[in-house]
Amino acid sequence: MEKMNSLSHLGAHRSRVGDRVKAVKAIAAFAKRKLNPGGILFFELNEFHAEASAAAVKAQGFANVELRKDLNGKLRMLRARRL
């Protein structure tokens, strides 16, 4: 029974990660429609989803995608330029 509970917890965690990345994709798609070429998109991120979020923004066609660290050294900021 304990193993079942830990597996369902893992599935719920994966779902939350997927939901957060879906939200980033939606915001990047909106920004792609609304930003002028050369416009800059900034995000504050959950440190555990920074890499997946950067990949999602790149997939939307943004360039110069950068992850930056906060004062505690955690990847918490994303900067990207619309082509």
C-alpha positions in Angstrom: 0.0 0.0 0.0 2.8 2.4 0.8 4.3 1.9 -2.6 1.0 2.7 -4.3 0.8 6.0 -2.3 4.3 7.0 -3.3 3.6 6.2 -7.0 0.4 8.3 -7.0 2.3 11.1 -5.4 4.9 10.9 -8.1 2.2 11.0 -10.8 0.7 14.1 -9.2 4.1 15.8 -9.1 4.6 15.1 -12.8 1.2 16.5 -13.5 2.0 19.7 -11.7 5.3 20.1 -13.6 3.4 19.6 -16.9 0.8 22.1 -15.9 3.4 24.7 -15.1 5.2 24.2 -18.4 1.8 24.4 -20.2 1.2 27.7 -18.6 4.7 28.9 -19.8 3.9 27.7 -23.3 0.6 29.6 -23.3 2.2 32.8 -22.0 5.0 32.5 -24.6 2.4 32.0 -27.4 0.5 35.1 -26.3 3.7 37.1 -26.1 4.7 36.0 -29.6 1.5 37.4 -30.9 1.6 40.6 -28.9 5.3 41.6 -28.7 6.9 43.5 -31.6 9.9 41.9 -33.2 12.9 42.5 -30.9 10.5 42.7 -27.8 11.7 41.1 -24.6 9.8 38.6 -22.5 10.7 38.1 -18.8 9.5 35.3 -16.5 10.0 34.6 -12.9 10.2 30.8 -12.6 10.0 28.0 -10.2 13.6 26.9 -9.9 12.7 23.2 -10.5 11.1 24.0 -13.9 13.5 26.5 -15.3 15.1 24.2 -17.9 11.8 22.9 -19.2 10.4 26.4 -19.3 13.4 27.7 -21.3 12.9 24.8 -23.8 9.2 25.7 -24.1 10.0 29.3 -24.8 12.6 28.4 -27.4 10.1 26.0 -29.0 7.8 29.0 -29.5 10.5 30.7 -31.6 12.1 33.1 -29.1 15.8 33.7 -29.3 18.5 34.6 -26.8 16.7 32.6 -24.1 18.6 33.1 -20.9 18.1 31.6 -17.4 19.4 33.8 -14.6 20.0 33.1 -11.0 18.4 34.9 -8.0 20.4 36.2 -5.0 20.4 32.7 -3.6 21.9 31.2 -6.7 18.8 29.5 -7.9 17.6 29.6 -11.5 14.5 31.8 -11.1 14.4 34.2 -14.1 14.1 33.8 -17.8 14.7 36.4 -20.5 14.0 35.9 -24.2 13.8 38.0 -27.3 11.0 37.8 -29.9 12.4 37.3 -33.4 
